[in-house]
């Protein structure tokens, strides 16, 4: 399996003459997490708060 890349393994790294290198900041931003569903986190938090209030009032009425 190591024979597959023997023809390219020692080639020098290509550096474009036409395009400037991307900054480390921009490269890292490509892999940063993003919110695919806008507002989803807020909806989850709201639901959690509603459930907490519901169960708190339910516990208080059972005492």
N, C-alpha and C positions, 0 to 999 in steps of 0.2 A: 504494500500500500504506500510505502514511502517513495516509490519510484514515480508516482504520478506528477510530482511537482519539481523534479530535479532540473528540468530545463528552465524554470523561472525562479527558483528559490534564491539564487544569489544575484539576481538583477538589481540594479540601483532603483531606489524609490523615484517614481515619476513626479516631476514638479512642472506644472503648466507654465508656459511662457505668456499665455493670454489672460488667464484668470488668477487673481490674487488668492493667496491662501486664506481660508476662513479662520476667523479668530477662535480661540478656545471657548470664549463665552458663547458665540453663535453655534459652535459645534455642540456644546453641552445643551443648549436650548432645544436642539432637535430631539433630544431624548428626555426632556423634562415632561413630567406628567401634565395632563390637561383634563379639563372637565368636559367629557363627551356629552353629558346631559346637564345643560345649564339649569341651575336651580334645584337639582336633585338633592344635594347635600342639605340645603335649607328645608326642603320638604321632609327629609328624614328627621332632622332636628325638631321641626314643628310636630311631627307625629309622635316622636319620643316624649316631648313635653306634654302633649295632650294625654298620652297614655299614663305618664307619671301622675298628672293631676287627677285623672279618672280613678286610678288605683289608690291614690292617697285619700280621696273623698270616700271611696268604697270601704277602705280600712277604717276610717273615722266613723262611718255609720255602723259598722259591725261591732264597735267597742261598747 
